Amino acid sequence: METLFIPSFKAPARGTVTVPGSKSINNRALLLAALAQGQSVLTGALDSDDTRIFASCLNALGFDVSHDPEAATFEVAGCGGQLPAPKGGAADLFVGNAGTAARFLLALSALGLAPVRFDGVAAMRKRPMGDLLVVLKAQGAEISFEGTPGHFPLSLVGSGLPGGRLELDPQRSSQQVSAALMVAPFAKADTDLVLTGPIVSEPYIAMTIDMMADWGVEVERSEPQRLRVAAGQTYQAKARYQVEPDASSASYFFAAAAVTGGRVTVPGLSRQALQGDALFVDALAGMGAKVEESADGLTVTGPAQLHGLEINMNAISDTAPTLAAIASNASSPVLITGVEHMRWKETDRVKAMATQLRAMGADLDERQDGLLIRPAKLKPAQVATYDDHRMAM
């Protein structure tokens, strides 16, 4: 087990921080590029375990994806919706703990005819895939489980997508909605996707719809719970597609400025970004920080003392751990709600945050859908990361 020592701030956090590309945008762009007609180049791309795993799995499925970490690019030869055959006629995909890659690749594999086996690390085997698998089964995919139904490891044999009316419960993850939408243009008939429960992380669905439109495919959304994708549309390759800076990563530096009374700028980011997490700065503003937006990017200046607030973070849940980490430093309680779906991420993030903050001396209540954190002076402690990048940060 590797241990990393983190010294405390001795002065306010100040500076300009260039953050890497957005994982959410990068992985959507990889899938859209793979399905597009022609060659695409992603620039400002993220080099991470998740993006490397996704690219490697696409290659295993027969696509041609090259990655240059030094240049921060991915080059993808699109298939125009005609999936290539994996070498040997079948594919064995190991997705690690990459939930986005897992769900997007499941939907992609249902378009083809080749047998594809999926597996991941122990934590991935615990993550629910059942709601998406129900939809893929309804579209004709044959799915067999080696262990717990609805979980990895599993094998899938697709038969193409007939389209038609599909019902999907989005309460545990918006990733499955995005996955179903992005492959829908290649169905034999129009696809009507009906969401049967409360939507979590709505900005990620909006991101998917916006990106699909940018790549040439329109999604009709007559109501929040009803989405329609006309069959026969095609994605158009991008000679150069710029990946936005990662708003979730930026949240850590903005929070550092807010809690230390410092000032941090992240270039290339705005409130109008595709990523909902860019609006994390509004949560900091609600606690007393000053937020400025300019052509240079977003800047957060911390106050002399943060104050508490009540906030529903359902739409920006990836930044909820960031807010929880600084909440004890506020002068009044911070109530975070709407994040029950975080319990089905790489780890149970609600429980993990409560456990590790208590180890540091936090005064808090764990609730089913969030945390109530009261003012307290935190102390040094050894904390666990649960092999979860959000928890580590």
Number of C-alpha atoms within 10 A of each C-alpha: 2 3 8 6 6 7 7 7 9 7 9 16 20 18 14 14 13 15 19 19 22 22 23 24 22 26 22 21 26 24 22 28 29 29 27 24 19 17 19 24 22 22 20 20 29 27 20 13 13 22 22 19 19 27 25 19 21 24 18 19 25 18 21 18 23 16 19 12 14 7 10 16 21 26 21 29 19 26 19 18 22 14 19 17 16 18 11 8 13 17 22 15 22 18 24 20 24 20 21 22 26 28 21 24 21 23 26 24 25 26 25 22 18 21 18 24 21 20 20 18 14 11 17 23 19 17 19 18 21 15 18 25 23 17 20 24 15 16 21 16 23 16 20 15 15 11 11 11 14 20 19 25 20 18 19 24 21 23 16 19 23 18 21 17 15 18 18 19 20 22 16 22 25 19 23 26 24 23 24 22 23 24 22 30 26 24 21 15 17 19 25 20 23 19 18 14 13 12 20 24 24 17 18 23 19 15 19 24 21 16 19 22 13 13 19 15 21 19 19 12 14 9 8 11 16 14 19 20 25 19 18 14 16 19 25 21 23 20 12 14 19 16 22 24 26 26 29 25 22 26 25 19 22 29 27 22 25 30 25 22 20 21 24 24 24 23 18 16 25 23 17 9 16 21 23 22 26 23 20 25 25 16 19 27 18 15 24 20 27 17 19 13 13 11 9 12 15 22 22 27 26 26 20 13 15 24 20 21 17 14 15 16 23 23 20 22 24 23 24 30 23 23 20 21 20 20 28 27 23 20 15 17 20 25 21 25 19 20 24 19 21 23 18 17 22 20 21 15 24 24 17 18 22 23 16 18 21 17 16 16 15 22 17 21 14 15 16 14 17 28 22 19 26 19 19 18 10 16 11 11 12 10 16 15 14 15 12 16 9 20 19 11 12
